[in-house]
Amino acid sequence: MISTPHTAEVIETTSKRMGVAKKKHKCVIVYNTHMHGVDTADQHLAYCPFIRKTAKWPKKVFFYLLHLCLFNSYVTLSKNNPNSRKSFLDFMSDITENLIHTSDDLSSLSSSSLSDGSQGSSRTPTPTPTKRAPKNDPPGRLDGKLKNHKVVHIPHTKNDKTPTRKCRVCVRRYIKKETRFLCAQCGGPLHPEGCYTRYHTLKKY
């Protein structure tokens, strides 16, 4: 081990496990004394990794720093709440859910403010036309706030005055039916009768 501030001084120390006296360099003893927290942090980060392989190294550094900040917050929470038995994985799950709900609340607030400022008009704002429905279901699909989800007509295009799309619930149930309606917040095409309720209330619709 190469160390700038230390010399080759050897100190006799006692092993914690075996209780046997051993001789070690002073730089090794100092390293083992002060690096315990770093090793523990690396151990916890290795248990719950969310960094994925990527060719862009700044992205990997960013997610590593984010992971490290989450662990520091978890350590602070554990010290302030000694009786808490929450694991680091549960802590990260709670943070993720809170961020998702916060983004949903902000989007609902922005949509309500737009509707309130439209010169007293009570019409539902028409969503922007898209070429196709979103591939994955949005995280706010099961937020339990059906009032924020509104059924609107699929916006027409230049070539199609009454466009239709395959209903997301019917496709999942192997039924070939198309609809002229979609959810203004989720963006998925749905039948307004039963498919709309199933999509926003059932995890496996």
Backbone as a chain_set.jsonl record, in Angstrom:
{"seq": "MISTPHTAEVIETTSKRMGVAKKKHKCVIVYNTHMHGVDTADQHLAYCPFIRKTAKWPKKVFFYLLHLCLFNSYVTLSKNNPNSRKSFLDFMSDITENLIHTSDDLSSLSSSSLSDGSQGSSRTPTPTPTKRAPKNDPPGRLDGKLKNHKVVHIPHTKNDKTPTRKCRVCVRRYIKKETRFLCAQCGGPLHPEGCYTRYHTLKKY", "coords": {"N": [[0.852, -1.203, 0.0], [0.634, 2.137, -0.917], [1.278, 5.221, 0.521], [1.13, 8.678, 1.057], [1.188, 10.475, 3.407], [2.05, 8.733, 5.424], [4.503, 6.657, 7.059], [6.734, 3.795, 6.936], [6.056, 2.601, 9.307], [5.402, 0.074, 11.696], [2.828, -1.285, 13.617], [1.696, -2.983, 16.51], [-1.264, -4.75, 16.782], [-4.491, -5.997, 17.866], [-6.477, -8.64, 16.74], [-9.948, -8.455, 16.06], [-11.708, -10.582, 15.733], [-10.369, -13.066, 16.252], [-8.777, -12.416, 18.386], [-6.049, -12.391, 18.394], [-2.723, -11.228, 18.545], [-1.368, -9.078, 16.153], [0.883, -7.731, 13.7], [0.751, -4.764, 11.94], [1.01, -2.361, 9.282], [0.963, 1.155, 9.914], [-0.457, 2.761, 8.15], [-2.342, 0.961, 7.126], [-3.901, 0.404, 9.367], [-5.026, 2.934, 9.858], [-6.49, 3.251, 7.518], [-8.394, 1.145, 7.719], [-9.755, 2.063, 9.923], [-11.036, 4.497, 9.213], [-12.34, 4.064, 6.798], [-14.568, 2.569, 7.047], [-17.233, 3.489, 6.889], [-17.47, 4.163, 4.165], [-17.112, 1.703, 2.897], [-19.356, 0.365, 3.907], [-21.42, 1.872, 2.778], [-20.993, 1.379, 0.021], [-21.569, -1.332, 0.058], [-24.341, -1.394, 0.691], [-25.334, -0.023, -1.54], [-24.74, -1.835, -3.515], [-26.574, -3.825, -3.034], [-29.072, -2.926, -3.929], [-29.072, -2.053, -6.814], [-29.651, 0.312, -9.452], [-28.448, 1.2, -11.688], [-27.839, 1.036, -15.089], [-26.313, -0.576, -17.927], [-24.66, 1.524, -20.147], [-23.599, 3.498, -22.947], [-23.029, 6.124, -22.612], [-21.172, 7.825, -20.47], [-21.643, 10.08, -18.717], [-24.323, 9.766, -17.983], [-24.254, 7.458, -16.416], [-22.675, 8.313, -14.273], [-24.353, 10.285, -13.229], [-26.61, 8.792, -12.316], [-25.338, 7.24, -10.432], [-24.539, 9.152, -8.519], [-27.085, 10.031, -7.812], [-28.094, 7.686, -6.656], [-26.362, 7.536, -4.489], [-27.081, 9.845, -3.081], [-29.659, 9.137, -2.326], [-29.088, 7.055, -0.568], [-27.701, 8.438, 1.456], [-29.791, 10.011, 2.402], [-31.393, 7.999, 3.394], [-29.812, 7.034, 5.485], [-29.828, 9.28, 7.163], [-32.571, 9.35, 7.766], [-32.792, 6.942, 9.202], [-31.209, 7.462, 11.453], [-32.606, 9.547, 12.66], [-34.932, 8.267, 13.256], [-34.837, 5.857, 15.228], [-36.32, 3.553, 15.803], [-37.361, 2.709, 13.436], [-37.832, 0.236, 10.971], [-37.544, 0.175, 8.296], [-36.392, -0.849, 5.147], [-33.672, -0.172, 2.833], [-34.472, -0.57, 0.21], [-37.297, -0.38, 0.391], [-37.432, 2.27, 1.15], [-36.491, 3.607, -1.168], [-38.519, 2.855, -2.906], [-40.723, 4.191, -1.801], [-39.944, 6.857, -2.205], [-39.947, 6.941, -4.998], [-42.68, 6.469, -5.606], [-43.832, 8.739, -4.425], [-42.73, 10.754, -6.019], [-43.946, 10.156, -8.472], [-46.689, 10.549, -7.886], [-46.581, 13.25, -7.249], [-45.918, 14.414, -9.716], [-48.227, 13.742, -11.123], [-50.143, 15.233, -9.712], [-49.263, 17.824, -10.267], [-49.654, 17.92, -13.028], [-52.436, 17.671, -13.136], [-53.174, 20.006, -11.82], [-52.18, 21.946, -13.566], [-53.752, 21.45, -15.833], [-56.295, 22.018, -14.816], [-56.018, 24.739, -14.226], [-55.726, 25.775, -16.76], [-58.222, 25.21, -17.84], [-59.838, 26.777, -16.194], [-59.102, 29.349, -16.882], [-60.097, 29.828, -19.422], [-61.886, 31.851, -20.433], [-64.355, 31.44, -19.135], [-65.332, 29.163, -20.344], [-66.647, 25.895, -20.369], [-65.855, 23.697, -21.722], [-64.091, 20.664, -22.42], [-60.58, 20.637, -22.743], [-59.167, 19.991, -25.881], [-57.087, 17.25, -26.616], [-53.756, 17.231, -27.908], [-53.198, 16.229, -31.26], [-51.949, 12.973, -31.937], [-49.783, 10.645, -33.569], [-49.954, 7.973, -32.902], [-51.219, 5.909, -30.208], [-49.876, 6.015, -26.808], [-47.338, 3.635, -26.067], [-46.867, 2.304, -23.607], [-48.676, 1.977, -20.506], [-49.613, 4.892, -18.658], [-48.159, 6.016, -15.508], [-50.025, 7.218, -13.798], [-52.444, 5.985, -14.182], [-53.928, 4.421, -12.412], [-54.615, 6.118, -10.27], [-56.89, 6.577, -8.83], [-58.452, 8.81, -9.151], [-60.917, 9.5, -10.838], [-62.188, 11.744, -11.721], [-60.312, 13.397, -12.814], [-59.694, 12.162, -15.161], [-60.849, 12.312, -18.372], [-63.143, 11.556, -20.953], [-62.722, 12.049, -24.318], [-63.241, 12.982, -27.777], [-61.32, 11.449, -30.358], [-58.938, 13.478, -31.85], [-59.496, 14.896, -35.048], [-57.954, 14.534, -38.28], [-56.384, 15.88, -41.263], [-56.862, 14.106, -43.33], [-58.692, 12.352, -42.287], [-61.795, 12.607, -41.006], [-63.294, 11.428, -39.002], [-61.617, 9.781, -37.053], [-60.595, 6.541, -35.869], [-59.461, 4.221, -33.388], [-57.875, 1.248, -32.126], [-59.333, -0.133, -29.281], [-57.79, -0.098, -26.125], [-58.338, -1.799, -23.959], [-59.947, -3.755, -25.144], [-58.149, -4.874, -26.988], [-56.346, -6.076, -25.248], [-57.934, -8.107, -24.348], [-58.228, -9.659, -26.541], [-60.107, -8.847, -28.445], [-61.338, -7.516, -31.357], [-62.042, -4.445, -31.737], [-62.821, -1.089, -32.491], [-62.618, 2.361, -31.439], [-63.866, 5.714, -31.067], [-63.072, 7.352, -29.11], [-60.917, 8.612, -26.491], [-58.838, 8.729, -23.52], [-58.262, 11.824, -22.08], [-56.147, 12.41, -20.374], [-54.555, 10.095, -20.06], [-54.197, 9.251, -22.684], [-54.807, 6.916, -24.012], [-56.782, 5.024, -26.305], [-60.191, 4.289, -25.705], [-63.283, 2.582, -25.054], [-66.159, 4.359, -24.042], [-68.007, 3.192, -22.309], [-67.726, 0.49, -20.708], [-65.016, -0.203, -20.859], [-63.549, 2.057, -20.197], [-63.876, 2.323, -17.398], [-62.793, -0.114, -16.484], [-60.139, 0.165, -17.315], [-59.151, 2.205, -15.677], [-59.448, 1.299, -13.107], [-58.684, -1.348, -12.687], [-55.788, -3.335, -12.257], [-54.889, -5.394, -13.891], [-56.386, -5.272, -16.618]], "CA": [[0.0, 0.0, 0.0], [1.41, 3.37, -1.038], [0.655, 6.319, 1.239], [1.99, 9.864, 1.112], [1.458, 11.023, 4.746], [2.49, 7.735, 6.396], [5.805, 6.011, 6.886], [6.677, 2.334, 6.98], [5.967, 2.217, 10.719], [4.596, -1.113, 11.968], [2.212, -1.227, 14.94], [1.088, -4.24, 16.936], [-2.685, -4.616, 17.052], [-5.177, -7.238, 18.219], [-7.577, -8.979, 15.847], [-11.237, -8.426, 16.743], [-12.371, -11.889, 15.647], [-9.613, -14.156, 16.872], [-8.098, -11.954, 19.598], [-4.617, -12.691, 18.259], [-1.918, -10.04, 18.297], [-0.769, -9.033, 14.819], [1.618, -6.518, 13.358], [0.305, -4.163, 10.701], [1.495, -1.016, 9.016], [0.099, 2.18, 10.462], [-1.37, 3.224, 7.104], [-3.427, -0.018, 7.022], [-4.784, 0.6, 10.52], [-5.768, 4.184, 9.639], [-7.45, 2.992, 6.442], [-9.486, 0.325, 8.237], [-10.51, 2.826, 10.919], [-11.818, 5.592, 8.644], [-13.021, 3.682, 5.563], [-15.674, 1.651, 7.339], [-18.475, 4.057, 6.372], [-17.472, 4.079, 2.701], [-17.339, 0.297, 2.54], [-20.747, 0.038, 4.216], [-22.257, 2.507, 1.765], [-20.858, 0.603, -1.217], [-22.254, -2.61, 0.256], [-25.783, -1.165, 0.571], [-25.636, 0.342, -2.918], [-24.654, -3.042, -4.341], [-27.753, -4.656, -2.808], [-30.216, -2.407, -4.682], [-28.56, -1.207, -7.9], [-30.538, 0.635, -10.574], [-27.627, 1.699, -12.787], [-27.846, 0.115, -16.216], [-25.195, -0.433, -18.842], [-24.88, 2.555, -21.144], [-22.385, 3.992, -23.604], [-22.84, 7.507, -22.218], [-20.69, 7.791, -19.096], [-22.271, 11.051, -17.808], [-25.572, 9.218, -17.46], [-23.922, 6.52, -15.355], [-22.229, 9.104, -13.123], [-25.529, 10.951, -12.652], [-27.422, 7.844, -11.558], [-24.569, 6.824, -9.251], [-24.674, 10.226, -7.531], [-28.464, 9.987, -7.328], [-28.163, 6.536, -5.763], [-25.628, 7.896, -3.28], [-27.897, 10.81, -2.338], [-30.759, 8.389, -1.713], [-28.576, 6.315, 0.592], [-27.431, 9.408, 2.521], [-31.093, 10.363, 2.982], [-31.846, 6.844, 4.171], [-29.034, 7.014, 6.734], [-30.355, 10.358, 8.003], [-33.871, 8.91, 8.269], [-32.59, 5.882, 10.202], [-30.68, 8.059, 12.683], [-33.661, 10.342, 13.295], [-35.996, 7.335, 13.676], [-34.128, 4.604, 15.595], [-37.229, 2.403, 15.848], [-37.822, 2.381, 12.091], [-37.258, -0.981, 10.388], [-37.692, 0.281, 6.847], [-35.178, -1.183, 4.408], [-33.269, 0.81, 1.824], [-35.299, -0.799, -0.97], [-38.613, 0.208, 0.657], [-37.261, 3.72, 1.155], [-36.427, 4.054, -2.553], [-39.849, 2.666, -3.495], [-41.573, 5.282, -1.323], [-39.515, 8.076, -2.887], [-40.403, 6.851, -6.388], [-44.136, 6.648, -5.637], [-44.135, 10.141, -4.122], [-42.401, 11.555, -7.193], [-44.963, 9.904, -9.497], [-47.924, 11.22, -7.487], [-46.36, 14.693, -7.335], [-46.021, 14.799, -11.122], [-49.639, 13.65, -11.503], [-50.85, 16.373, -9.121], [-48.881, 19.026, -11.001], [-50.311, 17.901, -14.331], [-53.863, 17.947, -12.94], [-53.31, 21.42, -11.48], [-51.977, 22.742, -14.771], [-54.916, 21.294, -16.711], [-57.421, 22.741, -14.225], [-55.791, 26.174, -14.375], [-56.005, 26.122, -18.149], [-59.664, 25.177, -18.058], [-60.447, 27.904, -15.478], [-58.791, 30.611, -17.533], [-60.517, 29.83, -20.822], [-62.997, 32.776, -20.615], [-65.611, 30.88, -18.636], [-65.779, 28.032, -21.142], [-66.639, 24.635, -19.624], [-65.537, 22.598, -22.622], [-62.867, 19.945, -22.117], [-59.543, 20.957, -23.718], [-58.897, 18.911, -26.824], [-55.685, 16.867, -26.58], [-53.012, 17.432, -29.145], [-53.236, 15.013, -32.081], [-50.76, 12.142, -31.96], [-49.824, 9.65, -34.632], [-50.37, 6.698, -32.336], [-51.401, 5.931, -28.758], [-48.658, 5.645, -26.084], [-47.118, 2.188, -26.031], [-46.999, 1.825, -22.23], [-49.679, 2.656, -19.691], [-49.026, 5.929, -17.806], [-48.163, 5.627, -14.084], [-51.187, 7.747, -13.095], [-53.672, 5.339, -14.652], [-54.667, 3.884, -11.26], [-54.501, 7.054, -9.158], [-58.148, 6.647, -8.107], [-59.105, 10.106, -9.366], [-61.598, 9.405, -12.124], [-62.627, 13.063, -12.154], [-59.25, 14.002, -13.622], [-59.663, 11.461, -16.446], [-62.026, 12.678, -19.148], [-63.266, 10.93, -22.269], [-62.883, 13.033, -25.395], [-63.14, 12.417, -29.117], [-59.992, 11.446, -30.973], [-58.877, 14.647, -32.752], [-59.49, 14.546, -36.46], [-56.815, 14.949, -39.086], [-56.757, 16.397, -42.579], [-57.335, 13.027, -44.187], [-59.713, 11.539, -41.623], [-62.642, 13.451, -40.187], [-63.757, 10.639, -37.846], [-60.603, 8.724, -36.855], [-60.834, 5.507, -34.863], [-58.29, 3.442, -32.978], [-58.199, 0.027, -31.398], [-59.498, 0.052, -27.841], [-56.696, -0.748, -25.405], [-58.862, -2.894, -23.148], [-60.405, -4.823, -26.043], [-56.969, -5.539, -27.537], [-55.811, -6.956, -24.209], [-58.856, -9.25, -24.22], [-58.256, -10.306, -27.86], [-61.332, -8.449, -29.134], [-61.002, -6.524, -32.381], [-63.022, -3.37, -31.787], [-62.234, 0.24, -32.517], [-63.384, 3.383, -30.752], [-63.62, 7.096, -31.469], [-62.82, 8.117, -27.897], [-59.695, 8.344, -25.742], [-58.702, 9.436, -22.246], [-57.487, 13.045, -22.329], [-54.942, 12.445, -19.557], [-53.707, 8.922, -20.322], [-53.91, 9.173, -24.105], [-55.152, 5.619, -24.571], [-58.146, 4.908, -26.855], [-61.046, 3.464, -24.857], [-64.728, 2.703, -25.168], [-66.586, 5.125, -22.869], [-68.94, 2.484, -21.439], [-67.123, -0.375, -19.699], [-63.553, -0.25, -20.961], [-63.008, 3.221, -19.491], [-63.837, 2.028, -15.965], [-61.838, -1.204, -16.263], [-58.777, 0.652, -17.526], [-58.728, 3.101, -14.601], [-59.682, 0.694, -11.798], [-58.094, -2.681, -12.581], [-54.367, -3.399, -12.619], [-54.851, -6.284, -15.052], [-57.68, -5.056, -17.255]], "C": [[0.877, 1.238, 0.0], [0.631, 4.495, -0.387], [1.628, 7.479, 1.33], [2.233, 10.35, 2.54], [2.015, 10.026, 5.754], [3.873, 7.194, 6.036], [5.621, 4.499, 6.923], [6.603, 1.808, 8.405], [5.007, 1.044, 10.886], [4.11, -1.052, 13.409], [1.586, -2.569, 15.247], [-0.361, -3.988, 17.344], [-3.297, -5.979, 17.32], [-6.349, -7.456, 17.274], [-8.879, -9.032, 16.628], [-11.903, -9.791, 16.758], [-11.663, -12.95, 16.466], [-8.955, -13.741, 18.173], [-6.613, -12.236, 19.588], [-3.879, -11.405, 17.934], [-1.251, -10.146, 16.931], [-0.04, -7.722, 14.634], [1.164, -6.027, 11.988], [0.934, -2.79, 10.529], [0.469, 0.006, 9.507], [-0.902, 2.685, 9.414], [-2.547, 2.264, 6.925], [-4.417, 0.158, 8.16], [-5.636, 1.856, 10.345], [-6.835, 3.993, 8.561], [-8.647, 2.198, 6.955], [-10.352, 1.082, 9.235], [-11.469, 3.819, 10.272], [-12.59, 5.208, 7.383], [-14.205, 2.751, 5.803], [-16.981, 2.177, 6.76], [-18.576, 3.959, 4.866], [-17.739, 2.646, 2.248], [-18.781, -0.121, 2.811], [-21.703, 0.64, 3.186], [-22.192, 1.754, 0.446], [-21.581, -0.739, -1.116], [-23.767, -2.441, 0.097], [-26.17, -0.798, -0.859], [-25.594, -0.87, -3.842], [-25.867, -3.947, -4.165], [-28.928, -4.231, -3.694], [-29.74, -1.519, -5.826], [-29.645, -0.91, -8.931], [-29.766, 1.267, -11.723], [-27.583, 0.641, -13.877], [-26.672, 0.417, -17.151], [-25.534, 0.573, -19.934], [-23.545, 3.006, -21.725], [-22.078, 5.432, -23.224], [-22.445, 7.552, -20.744], [-21.28, 8.885, -18.214], [-23.577, 10.553, -17.203], [-25.305, 8.252, -16.3], [-23.457, 7.251, -14.1], [-23.416, 9.766, -12.433], [-26.344, 9.984, -11.797], [-26.671, 7.308, -10.342], [-24.674, 7.88, -8.151], [-26.097, 10.281, -6.96], [-28.66, 8.838, -6.341], [-27.493, 6.844, -4.436], [-26.411, 8.897, -2.434], [-29.072, 10.122, -1.655], [-30.288, 7.621, -0.477], [-28.252, 7.259, 1.746], [-28.731, 9.844, 3.195], [-31.63, 9.227, 3.844], [-31.109, 6.752, 5.507], [-29.536, 8.094, 7.69], [-31.707, 9.985, 8.602], [-33.717, 7.864, 9.373], [-32.059, 6.445, 11.518], [-31.741, 8.869, 13.42], [-34.815, 9.486, 13.792], [-35.361, 5.994, 14.025], [-35.026, 3.374, 15.577], [-37.734, 1.992, 14.47], [-37.082, 1.158, 11.558], [-37.375, -0.988, 8.864], [-36.367, -0.004, 6.169], [-34.874, -0.107, 3.373], [-34.097, 0.667, 0.555], [-36.693, -0.205, -0.794], [-38.54, 1.735, 0.644], [-37.217, 4.269, -0.273], [-37.782, 3.901, -3.243], [-40.798, 3.781, -3.07], [-41.233, 6.594, -2.018], [-40.034, 8.087, -4.328], [-41.902, 7.083, -6.499], [-44.52, 8.099, -5.362], [-43.824, 11.043, -5.305], [-43.439, 11.387, -8.296], [-46.259, 10.638, -9.156], [-47.772, 12.738, -7.56], [-46.481, 15.178, -8.771], [-47.463, 14.732, -11.609], [-50.433, 14.833, -10.96], [-50.526, 17.66, -9.87], [-49.56, 19.079, -12.36], [-51.797, 18.191, -14.21], [-54.097, 19.41, -12.597], [-53.157, 22.295, -12.71], [-53.162, 22.639, -15.715], [-56.12, 22.036, -16.163], [-57.254, 24.24, -14.351], [-56.048, 26.621, -15.803], [-57.496, 26.158, -18.424], [-60.352, 26.348, -17.366], [-60.209, 29.225, -16.198], [-59.235, 30.698, -18.968], [-61.811, 30.622, -21.008], [-64.341, 32.149, -20.257], [-66.12, 29.714, -19.435], [-65.649, 26.762, -20.335], [-66.301, 23.457, -20.511], [-64.215, 21.961, -22.232], [-61.811, 20.273, -23.153], [-59.23, 19.754, -24.593], [-57.43, 18.534, -26.769], [-55.038, 17.067, -27.93], [-53.017, 16.146, -29.96], [-51.891, 14.288, -32.053], [-50.909, 11.088, -33.046], [-50.31, 8.302, -34.132], [-50.493, 6.838, -30.826], [-50.091, 5.562, -28.07], [-48.539, 4.14, -25.93], [-47.36, 1.618, -24.64], [-48.077, 2.618, -21.496], [-49.021, 3.707, -18.811], [-49.092, 5.527, -16.345], [-49.384, 6.139, -13.325], [-52.506, 7.129, -13.512], [-54.542, 4.889, -13.491], [-54.552, 4.809, -10.056], [-55.784, 7.194, -8.362], [-58.909, 7.943, -8.277], [-59.745, 10.108, -10.752], [-62.07, 10.763, -12.633], [-61.579, 13.745, -13.038], [-59.134, 13.359, -15.0], [-60.96, 11.739, -17.195], [-61.982, 12.011, -20.519], [-63.542, 12.009, -23.303], [-62.796, 12.307, -26.732], [-61.688, 12.459, -29.593], [-59.92, 12.606, -31.968], [-58.751, 14.22, -34.204], [-58.242, 15.092, -37.147], [-57.312, 15.485, -40.426], [-57.382, 15.325, -43.462], [-58.478, 12.224, -43.581], [-60.517, 12.438, -40.685], [-63.129, 12.744, -38.926], [-62.767, 9.503, -37.602], [-61.012, 7.762, -35.746], [-59.531, 4.776, -34.581], [-58.748, 2.205, -32.224], [-58.258, 0.31, -29.902], [-58.429, -0.745, -27.094], [-57.179, -1.921, -24.574], [-59.303, -4.058, -24.028], [-59.222, -5.571, -26.656], [-56.364, -6.491, -26.516], [-56.66, -8.208, -24.041], [-59.075, -9.951, -25.562], [-59.584, -10.06, -28.581], [-60.983, -7.331, -30.111], [-62.148, -5.511, -32.5], [-62.287, -2.035, -31.737], [-63.182, 1.244, -31.87], [-63.005, 4.759, -31.269], [-63.25, 7.977, -30.284], [-61.472, 7.719, -27.297], [-59.734, 9.122, -24.442], [-57.786, 10.638, -22.456], [-56.192, 13.072, -21.544], [-54.001, 11.286, -19.879], [-53.326, 8.792, -21.786], [-54.277, 7.866, -24.762], [-56.562, 5.599, -25.117], [-58.97, 3.905, -26.071], [-62.502, 3.636, -25.266], [-65.256, 3.395, -23.907], [-67.497, 4.366, -21.917], [-68.213, 1.672, -20.365], [-65.61, -0.369, -19.703], [-62.9, 0.901, -20.209], [-62.868, 2.936, -18.003], [-62.836, 0.924, -15.665], [-60.403, -0.702, -16.364], [-58.264, 1.47, -16.351], [-58.937, 2.528, -13.216], [-59.007, -0.656, -11.603], [-56.639, -2.656, -13.026], [-54.182, -4.273, -13.865], [-56.228, -6.216, -15.723], [-57.884, -5.981, -18.435]], "O": [[1.772, 1.366, 0.836], [-0.541, 4.707, -0.7], [2.805, 7.294, 1.641], [3.383, 10.624, 2.883], [2.419, 10.43, 6.845], [4.331, 7.266, 4.896], [4.499, 3.994, 6.939], [7.042, 0.69, 8.68], [3.93, 1.023, 10.291], [4.897, -0.795, 14.321], [1.016, -3.219, 14.37], [-0.64, -3.11, 18.159], [-2.681, -7.005, 17.03], [-7.131, -6.536, 17.039], [-8.925, -9.584, 17.728], [-12.601, -10.121, 17.718], [-12.281, -13.646, 17.272], [-8.604, -14.595, 18.988], [-5.981, -12.313, 20.642], [-4.354, -10.59, 17.143], [-0.649, -11.166, 16.596], [-0.31, -6.735, 15.319], [1.187, -6.769, 11.006], [1.337, -2.145, 11.497], [-0.735, -0.253, 9.51], [-2.047, 2.997, 9.741], [-3.648, 2.708, 6.601], [-5.628, 0.073, 7.955], [-6.829, 1.846, 10.647], [-7.946, 4.511, 8.678], [-9.792, 2.54, 6.657], [-11.539, 0.788, 9.384], [-12.601, 3.969, 10.733], [-13.435, 5.986, 6.939], [-14.774, 2.209, 4.856], [-17.761, 1.407, 6.2], [-19.656, 3.698, 4.335], [-18.51, 2.418, 1.316], [-19.365, -0.876, 2.034], [-22.671, 0.0, 2.775], [-23.223, 1.515, -0.183], [-22.139, -1.223, -2.101], [-24.41, -3.259, -0.562], [-27.222, -1.217, -1.34], [-26.321, -0.927, -4.833], [-26.165, -4.754, -5.045], [-29.693, -5.077, -4.158], [-29.994, -0.314, -5.795], [-30.462, -1.775, -9.246], [-30.374, 1.816, -12.643], [-27.315, -0.529, -13.601], [-26.123, 1.519, -17.155], [-26.584, 0.476, -20.569], [-22.503, 2.907, -21.079], [-20.977, 5.915, -23.487], [-23.284, 7.341, -19.869], [-21.419, 8.645, -17.015], [-23.904, 10.871, -16.06], [-26.048, 8.236, -15.318], [-23.803, 6.855, -12.987], [-23.484, 9.807, -11.205], [-26.728, 10.32, -10.677], [-27.287, 6.961, -9.335], [-24.873, 7.544, -6.984], [-26.286, 10.545, -5.773], [-29.316, 9.002, -5.312], [-27.994, 6.461, -3.378], [-26.406, 8.809, -1.206], [-29.44, 10.48, -0.536], [-30.996, 7.544, 0.527], [-28.502, 6.919, 2.902], [-28.773, 10.026, 4.412], [-32.242, 9.458, 4.887], [-31.708, 6.431, 6.534], [-29.656, 7.853, 8.891], [-31.975, 10.253, 9.774], [-34.438, 7.903, 10.369], [-32.422, 5.955, 12.588], [-31.778, 8.881, 14.65], [-35.59, 9.917, 14.645], [-35.351, 5.085, 13.195], [-34.543, 2.262, 15.359], [-38.47, 1.011, 14.356], [-35.861, 1.057, 11.678], [-37.31, -2.042, 8.232], [-35.333, 0.534, 6.565], [-35.707, 0.75, 3.079], [-34.395, 1.66, -0.107], [-37.223, 0.408, -1.721], [-39.465, 2.407, 0.187], [-37.842, 5.291, -0.558], [-38.151, 4.732, -4.073], [-41.588, 4.266, -3.879], [-42.127, 7.358, -2.379], [-40.502, 9.115, -4.818], [-42.353, 7.81, -7.384], [-45.433, 8.63, -5.996], [-44.561, 11.991, -5.574], [-43.782, 12.352, -8.98], [-46.862, 11.273, -10.021], [-48.726, 13.439, -7.896], [-47.074, 16.226, -9.027], [-47.886, 15.562, -12.414], [-51.292, 15.379, -11.652], [-51.406, 18.493, -10.087], [-49.993, 20.143, -12.803], [-52.371, 18.869, -15.062], [-55.091, 19.999, -13.022], [-53.896, 23.263, -12.891], [-53.545, 23.631, -16.335], [-56.89, 22.62, -16.926], [-58.235, 24.954, -14.561], [-56.535, 27.729, -16.03], [-57.982, 27.026, -19.15], [-61.342, 26.869, -17.879], [-61.044, 30.127, -16.123], [-58.776, 31.587, -19.684], [-62.738, 30.141, -21.661], [-65.328, 32.305, -20.976], [-67.259, 29.296, -19.227], [-64.631, 26.563, -19.672], [-66.448, 22.312, -20.084], [-63.311, 22.651, -21.761], [-62.099, 20.201, -24.348], [-59.05, 18.64, -24.1], [-56.581, 19.42, -26.866], [-55.706, 17.07, -28.964], [-52.853, 15.066, -29.392], [-50.834, 14.912, -32.136], [-52.02, 10.69, -33.395], [-50.995, 7.574, -34.85], [-49.944, 7.766, -30.233], [-49.265, 4.87, -28.664], [-49.532, 3.453, -25.691], [-47.986, 0.568, -24.501], [-48.351, 3.773, -21.821], [-47.955, 3.442, -18.256], [-49.985, 4.771, -15.961], [-49.751, 5.559, -12.304], [-53.57, 7.681, -13.23], [-55.768, 4.965, -13.573], [-54.406, 4.334, -8.93], [-55.79, 7.856, -7.324], [-59.92, 8.153, -7.608], [-59.189, 10.646, -11.71], [-62.325, 10.928, -13.826], [-61.912, 14.563, -13.896], [-58.542, 13.943, -15.909], [-62.045, 11.433, -16.701], [-60.931, 11.916, -21.152], [-64.488, 12.786, -23.169], [-62.336, 11.168, -26.808], [-60.937, 13.379, -29.273], [-60.772, 12.701, -32.852], [-57.999, 13.305, -34.54], [-57.576, 15.996, -36.643], [-58.515, 15.533, -40.681], [-58.302, 15.591, -44.235], [-59.161, 11.489, -44.294], [-59.991, 12.959, -39.701], [-63.353, 13.386, -37.9], [-63.073, 8.355, -37.924], [-61.699, 8.146, -34.799], [-58.629, 4.722, -35.417], [-59.881, 2.138, -31.745], [-57.349, 0.914, -29.333], [-58.192, -1.916, -27.391], [-56.494, -2.941, -24.493], [-59.059, -5.218, -23.693], [-59.29, -6.788, -26.825], [-55.921, -7.585, -26.868], [-56.153, -9.254, -23.636], [-60.004, -10.747, -25.703], [-60.117, -10.951, -29.243], [-60.398, -6.319, -29.724], [-63.092, -5.706, -33.266], [-61.281, -1.877, -31.045], [-64.386, 1.009, -31.768], [-61.932, 4.937, -31.847], [-63.126, 9.195, -30.421], [-60.956, 6.633, -27.56], [-60.534, 10.041, -24.269], [-56.668, 10.494, -22.95], [-55.222, 13.689, -21.985], [-52.788, 11.475, -19.963], [-52.252, 8.28, -22.104], [-54.079, 7.713, -25.968], [-57.471, 6.108, -24.462], [-58.51, 2.796, -25.799], [-62.904, 4.69, -25.759], [-64.835, 3.046, -22.804], [-67.746, 4.844, -20.81], [-68.097, 2.126, -19.226], [-64.986, -0.516, -18.652], [-61.818, 0.741, -19.644], [-61.846, 3.272, -17.405], [-62.099, 1.016, -14.683], [-59.547, -1.106, -15.577], [-57.07, 1.439, -16.053], [-58.635, 3.2, -12.23], [-58.78, -1.07, -10.466], [-56.295, -2.042, -14.036], [-53.421, -3.933, -14.771], [-57.116, -7.013, -15.421], [-58.927, -5.929, -19.087]]}, "num_chains": 1, "name": "protein.A"}
